[in-house]
Amino acid sequence: MSIHPYIPNSVPQIRDEMLRQIGATDIGSLYREIPDHLKSRKPLDIPDAYLSEHDLKRHLESIMARNVSCEEYANFLGAGCYQHFVPAVCDEVNSRGEFLTAYAGATYSDHGKHQAWFEFQSMLGELLEMDVVGFPTYDWGTAACSATLMACRLTNRDQILVPRNLSPERAQHLRSYVKRAATIATVEFDRDTGTFDLDDLESKLSERTAAVYFENPTYLGVLEPRGAAISDLAHKHGALVIVGVNPITLGVLLPPSKYGADLVCGDAQPLGVHMQAGGGLSGFIASHDDLRVMSEFPTLFETICRTERSGEWGFGWATLERTSYDKRHESRDFTGTSTGLWAITAGVYLALMGPQGIREVGESILLRARYAITRLSSIERIEVPRLHAPGFMEFTVDFSRSGKTVGEVNRQLLKAGVFGGLDLSPWYPELGQSALYCVTEVTSKERIDHLAAALEEIL
């Protein structure tokens, strides 16, 4: 066994003393609960240990150098993780030692972290026009799952209705997470517009329905114009309405609170957080100021209160007893790893941009997406957009008439330095060979023109 100079406790004597302290005879005894047939008996195909930290760093950098980033290639992928402009101050603040390193320190050791979290919740609540925002969850999917379980507890019902054109990943997440409390039933979408089929929704609403969950914009990029009608139908049957939303849209679109949402969830990643190999996600749940609803939040709340010193304010957790942090296995829902660092980052972004900045970002995205649709729609043998409804920054491109699959097109686009849209055909065969393309405020006219020229050559 190698002794690593930069890995703690790798000295055999220290390892053996640690095992002795916990009553274990060897490392293998720590894994005796794992069935033998699940254990590998062959040596792992890994290189010899790098005993120099510098050599290890150089080795990892050589592996990472095989990747191609969205800065080098023109990127038209979205579908839940987006390439937005990140102001330098976001990285400057979230890299401060007191924010970056403290995982779950107490108030006295956090040097303003609780106030930063409070400011994030306050500003996001203002953007959503909701009174209460919980501490961030791991991602949007986690937030949607917890919101649906909240609805089940609040209504004492056991069915959730969701659109069939939901993110496949989020749909799978919901089904696995809520199956202990509810069943998931899907509502069809209009094949021409991608919006909710209200007739199908009405036929599936019943006294079992705890909530109707939908997203605006939808996963396929179109805006849902009948949010109020969906909410009215759900409320008529005693069900709650949960709306998933991308917060960057709310500079130019009405927030879900304006068309009947009881709970709102989404992801704060577009608010100043870099894409990080598909990560950097940070889900949120928001509600109105309703004590009954607030009592069912599984996430932490930040609160503000006066201190003994006049003019001074304190910040900290509120009603901790609601959560798994206090009740542990006896809690009504479980909150796993939270994303407090991204909450601070999003708070910095919101404070920097302000209402006018958020509006300008939204307008810029709308204009660029419209240019991309107009430019691509002039190309023969493709249909842009496949779904004929207004959208925000994502839209569908159908390659069916070209005789090529989305996979073939994307492989050829890579050779031209372009990341093409997400292939939708495995999940939505009724849309043919369609892909979901994304344009944000950082997508330049030159890159859109480059995409169009590449597609014209490929097709």
HUQUIFEN-V387637 format. One record per pair of residues at least 24 apart in sequence whose C-alpha atoms are under 7 Angstrom apart, sorted by the first residue. I is the first residue (numbers start at 1). GAP is how many residues later the second one is. D is the distance in Angstrom with one decimal. If there is no record, write none. Layout:
{{I | GAP | D} {I | GAP | D}}
//
This chain:
{{4 | 47 | 5.9} {5 | 46 | 7.0} {6 | 47 | 7.0} {73 | 344 | 4.9} {73 | 345 | 5.3} {73 | 346 | 6.7} {74 | 343 | 6.4} {74 | 344 | 4.7} {74 | 345 | 6.1} {74 | 373 | 5.9} {75 | 343 | 6.1} {75 | 344 | 4.8} {75 | 345 | 6.9} {76 | 343 | 5.8} {76 | 344 | 5.5} {76 | 345 | 5.6} {76 | 361 | 5.4} {76 | 362 | 4.8} {76 | 363 | 6.1} {77 | 342 | 6.6} {77 | 343 | 6.4} {77 | 344 | 5.1} {77 | 345 | 6.2} {77 | 360 | 5.9} {77 | 361 | 5.5} {78 | 359 | 6.9} {78 | 360 | 5.2} {79 | 140 | 6.9} {81 | 194 | 6.5} {81 | 197 | 6.3} {82 | 188 | 6.3} {82 | 193 | 6.6} {83 | 192 | 6.4} {83 | 357 | 6.9} {84 | 186 | 6.3} {84 | 356 | 6.3} {84 | 357 | 6.5} {84 | 358 | 6.1} {85 | 357 | 6.2} {86 | 186 | 4.7} {86 | 187 | 6.6} {86 | 188 | 6.8} {87 | 185 | 6.8} {90 | 182 | 6.4} {90 | 255 | 5.5} {90 | 258 | 5.9} {90 | 259 | 6.3} {94 | 247 | 6.6} {94 | 250 | 6.8} {94 | 251 | 5.9} {99 | 242 | 6.8} {100 | 241 | 6.8} {107 | 209 | 6.8} {114 | 188 | 7.0} {114 | 201 | 5.6} {114 | 202 | 5.8} {115 | 200 | 5.6} {116 | 228 | 5.8} {117 | 185 | 6.8} {117 | 226 | 6.4} {117 | 227 | 5.9} {118 | 184 | 5.3} {118 | 185 | 6.6} {119 | 228 | 6.4} {120 | 223 | 6.2} {120 | 224 | 6.4} {120 | 226 | 6.8} {120 | 227 | 4.2} {123 | 227 | 6.8} {127 | 123 | 6.8} {128 | 127 | 5.5} {129 | 126 | 6.7} {129 | 128 | 6.4} {130 | 127 | 6.7} {130 | 156 | 6.3} {130 | 157 | 5.6} {130 | 158 | 5.3} {131 | 156 | 6.2} {131 | 157 | 5.0} {131 | 158 | 5.3} {132 | 154 | 5.4} {132 | 155 | 5.2} {132 | 156 | 6.0} {132 | 157 | 6.2} {133 | 152 | 5.9} {133 | 153 | 4.3} {133 | 154 | 6.7} {134 | 150 | 6.4} {134 | 151 | 5.7} {134 | 152 | 6.3} {134 | 165 | 5.6} {134 | 166 | 5.9} {134 | 167 | 5.3} {135 | 149 | 6.9} {135 | 164 | 5.5} {135 | 165 | 5.0} {135 | 166 | 5.8} {136 | 146 | 5.9} {136 | 147 | 5.3} {136 | 148 | 4.9} {136 | 202 | 5.9} {136 | 203 | 5.7} {136 | 204 | 6.5} {136 | 207 | 6.6} {137 | 145 | 5.9} {137 | 146 | 4.7} {137 | 147 | 6.0} {137 | 201 | 4.9} {137 | 202 | 6.1} {138 | 143 | 6.6} {138 | 144 | 5.3} {138 | 145 | 5.8} {138 | 199 | 6.1} {138 | 200 | 5.4} {138 | 201 | 5.8} {139 | 128 | 6.1} {139 | 142 | 5.1} {139 | 143 | 4.5} {139 | 144 | 3.9} {140 | 125 | 6.9} {140 | 126 | 4.8} {140 | 127 | 4.8} {140 | 142 | 6.7} {140 | 143 | 4.2} {140 | 144 | 6.8} {141 | 29 | 5.3} {141 | 32 | 6.5} {142 | 141 | 6.8} {143 | 122 | 6.0} {143 | 123 | 7.0} {143 | 140 | 5.4} {143 | 141 | 5.7} {143 | 142 | 5.9} {144 | 121 | 6.1} {145 | 29 | 5.5} {145 | 32 | 6.4} {145 | 33 | 6.7} {147 | 138 | 6.9} {148 | 63 | 6.9} {149 | 29 | 6.6} {150 | 146 | 5.8} {150 | 147 | 6.9} {151 | 59 | 5.7} {151 | 60 | 6.1} {151 | 89 | 6.5} {152 | 58 | 5.3} {155 | 55 | 5.8} {157 | 51 | 5.2} {157 | 52 | 6.1} {157 | 53 | 4.9} {158 | 24 | 4.2} {158 | 25 | 6.3} {158 | 50 | 5.8} {158 | 51 | 6.4} {158 | 52 | 6.1} {159 | 24 | 5.0} {159 | 25 | 6.0} {159 | 49 | 5.6} {159 | 50 | 4.6} {159 | 51 | 5.5} {160 | 24 | 5.0} {160 | 25 | 6.2} {160 | 49 | 5.9} {160 | 50 | 5.8} {160 | 51 | 5.2} {160 | 52 | 6.0} {161 | 24 | 5.0} {161 | 25 | 5.7} {161 | 26 | 6.6} {161 | 50 | 6.4} {161 | 51 | 4.8} {161 | 52 | 6.1} {162 | 24 | 5.0} {162 | 25 | 5.9} {162 | 50 | 6.1} {162 | 51 | 5.0} {162 | 52 | 6.0} {163 | 24 | 4.7} {163 | 25 | 6.1} {163 | 26 | 6.8} {163 | 33 | 6.8} {163 | 51 | 6.2} {164 | 24 | 5.5} {164 | 25 | 6.6} {165 | 24 | 6.7} {165 | 54 | 6.6} {165 | 55 | 7.0} {166 | 53 | 5.7} {167 | 52 | 5.7} {192 | 195 | 5.4} {192 | 196 | 6.0} {193 | 194 | 4.8} {193 | 195 | 4.8} {193 | 196 | 5.2} {194 | 28 | 6.7} {194 | 193 | 5.9} {195 | 29 | 5.7} {202 | 31 | 6.8} {205 | 32 | 6.8} {206 | 31 | 6.4} {207 | 30 | 6.5} {209 | 30 | 5.8} {210 | 29 | 4.9} {210 | 30 | 6.2} {211 | 28 | 4.8} {211 | 29 | 4.4} {211 | 30 | 5.5} {211 | 31 | 6.7} {212 | 27 | 6.9} {212 | 28 | 6.4} {212 | 29 | 5.1} {212 | 30 | 6.1} {213 | 28 | 6.1} {213 | 29 | 4.7} {213 | 30 | 5.8} {214 | 28 | 6.6} {214 | 29 | 5.2} {214 | 30 | 6.2} {215 | 28 | 5.3} {215 | 29 | 4.4} {215 | 30 | 5.8} {216 | 28 | 6.4} {216 | 29 | 5.5} {217 | 28 | 6.8} {220 | 175 | 6.6} {220 | 176 | 6.9} {220 | 216 | 6.7} {221 | 170 | 5.6} {221 | 171 | 6.6} {221 | 172 | 6.8} {221 | 173 | 4.5} {221 | 174 | 5.1} {222 | 167 | 5.9} {222 | 168 | 5.7} {222 | 169 | 4.1} {222 | 170 | 6.8} {223 | 167 | 5.9} {223 | 168 | 5.1} {227 | 32 | 5.7} {228 | 31 | 4.5} {228 | 32 | 6.0} {231 | 28 | 7.0} {231 | 29 | 5.3} {231 | 30 | 6.9} {248 | 110 | 7.0} {248 | 114 | 6.8} {249 | 113 | 5.9} {251 | 104 | 7.0} {251 | 107 | 5.0} {251 | 108 | 3.9} {251 | 111 | 5.7} {252 | 107 | 5.7} {252 | 110 | 5.8} {252 | 111 | 6.8} {262 | 25 | 6.2} {262 | 26 | 7.0} {263 | 24 | 4.9} {268 | 78 | 6.5} {271 | 75 | 4.9} {271 | 78 | 6.0} {272 | 73 | 6.3} {272 | 74 | 5.6} {272 | 77 | 5.4} {273 | 69 | 6.7} {273 | 72 | 6.7} {273 | 73 | 6.9} {282 | 57 | 5.8} {282 | 60 | 6.4} {295 | 27 | 6.7} {298 | 24 | 6.5} {298 | 25 | 5.1} {298 | 35 | 5.8} {298 | 36 | 6.7} {298 | 37 | 6.4} {299 | 24 | 6.3} {299 | 36 | 6.4} {361 | 80 | 6.4} {364 | 77 | 5.6} {365 | 28 | 6.1} {365 | 74 | 6.8} {365 | 75 | 5.1} {365 | 76 | 4.9} {366 | 26 | 5.8} {366 | 27 | 6.3} {368 | 71 | 6.7} {369 | 24 | 5.5} {369 | 70 | 5.5} {372 | 76 | 6.1} {375 | 77 | 6.9} {376 | 76 | 5.9} {379 | 77 | 6.4} {393 | 45 | 5.7} {393 | 46 | 5.3} {393 | 47 | 6.2} {394 | 42 | 6.6} {394 | 43 | 5.5} {394 | 44 | 4.3} {394 | 45 | 6.4} {395 | 41 | 5.7} {395 | 42 | 5.4} {395 | 43 | 6.6} {396 | 38 | 6.3} {396 | 39 | 5.5} {396 | 40 | 4.7} {396 | 41 | 6.1} {397 | 37 | 5.3} {397 | 38 | 5.3} {397 | 39 | 6.5} {398 | 34 | 6.8} {398 | 35 | 5.6} {398 | 36 | 4.1} {398 | 37 | 6.5} {399 | 34 | 5.3} {399 | 35 | 6.0} {400 | 32 | 5.9} {400 | 33 | 5.0} {402 | 57 | 6.5} {405 | 28 | 5.8} {406 | 27 | 5.8} {406 | 28 | 6.7} {406 | 29 | 6.6} {413 | 41 | 6.7} {416 | 38 | 6.6} {418 | 33 | 6.8}}
//
